[in-house]
Amino acid sequence: MIQVNKLNKIFNENTKKQFHALKDINLQIQTSSCVILKGVSGSGKSTLLSILGTLSKPSSGDIIVNGDSIAKLPDLHASSFRATNLGFIFQSYNLFNELDVIQNVSIPLVPLGFTQKQINEKVSIALNLANIEHKKNETVSNLSGGEKQRVAIARALVNNPDIILCDEPTANLDKDNSLKFIEAMRKLKTLDKTIIIATHDPIFENLDFVDEVINIKDGEIV
Ligand SMILES: Nc1ncnc2c1ncn2[C@@H]1O[C@H](COP(=O)(O)OP(=O)(O)OP(=O)(O)O)[C@@H](O)[C@H]1O
């Protein structure tokens, strides 16, 4: 379970530009559930997701994942927590365009000390799950937006994380590819992943495999 306790994020604290982006957020996200974090642009979705993903630290409050506090882990511990527990899917894909699909998907495994054989096996499983096996030797710059998204999904899955964090995953996709993304998430749900999707895309409304929609407005859960 992920438990968020009295989480606050204040940017530029104690300056004229001070901005209170997250205000006393309390949340409980059950293991193996799919949760939509919904709110308009600027409501605080990405800020919350990046703190959940240990990419940034809160000003106050805590996040407990399976009993361990992760909000203020030192950088080295945070990166090892990410490497073993989290998969990220961003709207901009964050891929290396000049590398091929296999190279991109292998990247999260590099610091984990696997043999080449283990890496090949894990990459192959992730490419299959994300439906992008057929493009495995293609340079990423030659792929369509939907295909790049599937590479990003494969990369997020390659370390077999329990938690998948998605930030506006369909922002750059057409309807067809957005629906394919949703089907990929449905498949992950059957694999007992905990999935958190920050989005304002109405395509995520009323999906049967979504357990909860959390509305965020001006940095507060409403
Ligand atoms: N580094 C920063 N410094 C100052 N203010 C910031 C910073 N990052 C975000 N903010 C502000 O915090 C608020 C929440 O931003 P956030 O990116 O979390 O919104 P969002 O809901 O994800 O929006 P979008 O859907 O447009 O991505 C915004 O008003 C934003 O301007």
The ligand as an SDF file (V2000), in Angstrom:
LIG
                    3D

 31 33  0  0  0  0  0  0  0  0999 V2000
    9.7350   24.1760  -10.0420 N   0  0  0  0  0  0  0  0  0  0  0  0
    8.6470   24.9380   -9.8470 C   0  0  0  0  0  0  0  0  0  0  0  0
    8.7630   26.1850   -9.3560 N   0  0  0  0  0  0  0  0  0  0  0  0
    7.6800   26.9620   -9.1250 C   0  0  0  0  0  0  0  0  0  0  0  0
    6.4140   26.5720   -9.3630 N   0  0  0  0  0  0  0  0  0  0  0  0
    6.2250   25.3390   -9.8680 C   0  0  0  0  0  0  0  0  0  0  0  0
    7.3330   24.4540  -10.1340 C   0  0  0  0  0  0  0  0  0  0  0  0
    6.8430   23.2910  -10.6300 N   0  0  0  0  0  0  0  0  0  0  0  0
    5.5050   23.4480  -10.6790 C   0  0  0  0  0  0  0  0  0  0  0  0
    5.1320   24.6570  -10.2190 N   0  0  0  0  0  0  0  0  0  0  0  0
    3.7570   25.1720  -10.1040 C   0  0  0  0  0  0  0  0  0  0  0  0
    2.9910   24.2540   -9.3460 O   0  0  0  0  0  0  0  0  0  0  0  0
    1.6790   24.1240   -9.8930 C   0  0  0  0  0  0  0  0  0  0  0  0
    1.3850   22.6760  -10.1670 C   0  0  0  0  0  0  0  0  0  0  0  0
    2.2000   22.2350  -11.2690 O   0  0  0  0  0  0  0  0  0  0  0  0
    2.0860   20.7650  -11.8570 P   0  0  0  0  0  0  0  0  0  0  0  0
    3.1070   20.6370  -12.9280 O   0  0  0  0  0  0  0  0  0  0  0  0
    2.1510   19.7970  -10.7410 O   0  0  0  0  0  0  0  0  0  0  0  0
    0.6190   20.7950  -12.4710 O   0  0  0  0  0  0  0  0  0  0  0  0
   -0.1370   19.6910  -13.3340 P   0  0  0  0  0  0  0  0  0  0  0  0
   -1.4630   19.4830  -12.6970 O   0  0  0  0  0  0  0  0  0  0  0  0
    0.7270   18.4990  -13.4990 O   0  0  0  0  0  0  0  0  0  0  0  0
   -0.3040   20.4540  -14.7030 O   0  0  0  0  0  0  0  0  0  0  0  0
   -0.1890   19.8970  -16.2160 P   0  0  0  0  0  0  0  0  0  0  0  0
   -1.4220   19.0860  -16.4380 O   0  0  0  0  0  0  0  0  0  0  0  0
   -0.1770   21.1700  -17.0210 O   0  0  0  0  0  0  0  0  0  0  0  0
    1.0790   19.1260  -16.3120 O   0  0  0  0  0  0  0  0  0  0  0  0
    1.6380   25.0050  -11.1400 C   0  0  0  0  0  0  0  0  0  0  0  0
    1.0060   26.2350  -10.8170 O   0  0  0  0  0  0  0  0  0  0  0  0
    3.0910   25.2400  -11.4700 C   0  0  0  0  0  0  0  0  0  0  0  0
    3.2930   26.4890  -12.0800 O   0  0  0  0  0  0  0  0  0  0  0  0
  1  2  1  0
  2  3  1  0
  2  7  2  0
  3  4  2  0
  4  5  1  0
  5  6  2  0
  6  7  1  0
  6 10  1  0
  7  8  1  0
  8  9  2  0
  9 10  1  0
 10 11  1  0
 11 12  1  0
 11 30  1  0
 12 13  1  0
 13 14  1  0
 13 28  1  0
 14 15  1  0
 15 16  1  0
 16 17  2  0
 16 18  1  0
 16 19  1  0
 19 20  1  0
 20 21  2  0
 20 22  1  0
 20 23  1  0
 23 24  1  0
 24 25  2  0
 24 26  1  0
 24 27  1  0
 28 29  1  0
 28 30  1  0
 30 31  1  0
M  END
$$$$
